[in-house]
C-alpha cells in the first residue's frame, strides 16, 4: 500500500551509514587484498560491478555514470584476470559484515537488528527491476540468511536502487556524471568544487572544461558557486531521486515501516558515531 508521506529520504539517512562501511572501513579492503586485489580501486570496481558479471568497461561506466574518461577501463576487465565476480562479491560482503560486527558490537545480537534485517530485506526485494540495472543485478543474487549479512545486503540493494533512480533524475536535468559531482560538492559547502575528492585528481583541462560547461548553462557563477538556476536544478534532482526511491517501501505496511525506522535508528546512530569505520 502506498504511504501518505514520502519515506525514501528518511530511509536513506538510516541505511547509508550501513553501506558506508564498504568505503570507510579496513575490513572490505583486507578481504579484497586476500583475493588478489590490494589496490583500492581495483577492489571497488570488482566488488561493486560483480553482480553484472564479466562485462565490458563501457557497460560498467554507463551503470555507474559518474567516473571520468577512462577511469573504469583502467580496472575492468583486467581485475577478472585475478578473480571472479562471485569471489569479488563474496569478499566485499565478508568485509562489510566483519566491519559491521566490529562497530555495532553489542547491537549485533539484539532482536532489533534481526528485525531490522528482515524488514529491510522485505522492502529491498519489493520494487520492480525495470530500468534498474544495478538493482536488478543484486536482485539476481540470494539474500543472506545471517542477520548482519542480510542487513548489509538489503541496505546495499536499496542504495543501488536509489542510485539507479538518481541517474534517471540527473539525466532528466541533463546533468552529466562529472557535473553531478560539482553540484554535490557545492551542496555540501565545498568550494572550490574542483577540490572535491571525487574529481580533484582529474587533469586540470578536464576540470576547467567541466566548470566552463556549467557556467555556460547558468548552473554556476563566475566564482564557481551555485546560481539560483543551479540550486533549483540540484533541488529538483534530489526531489525526483526521493520519489523514484519510494517503491521498495510500498512493500511494507505502516506499522512495519514504523518498526523498521525504530529498529534502524540505534544502528545508524552507532555507525554515525564512528563514521562507519
QUICOR-V556121 format. One record per helix or strand of 3 or more residues. SS is the DSSP state (helix for helix, strand for strand). FROM is the first residue (numbers start at 1). LEN is the number of residues. Records with the same first field share a line. If there is no record, write none. Layout:
SS->FROM-LEN / FROM-LEN
This chain:
helix->8-12 / 21-4 / 26-9 / 40-13 / 57-8 / 72-3 / 78-4 / 85-25 / 111-14 / 133-7 / 147-26 / 177-11 / 193-3 / 204-13 / 228-17 / 247-5 / 254-21
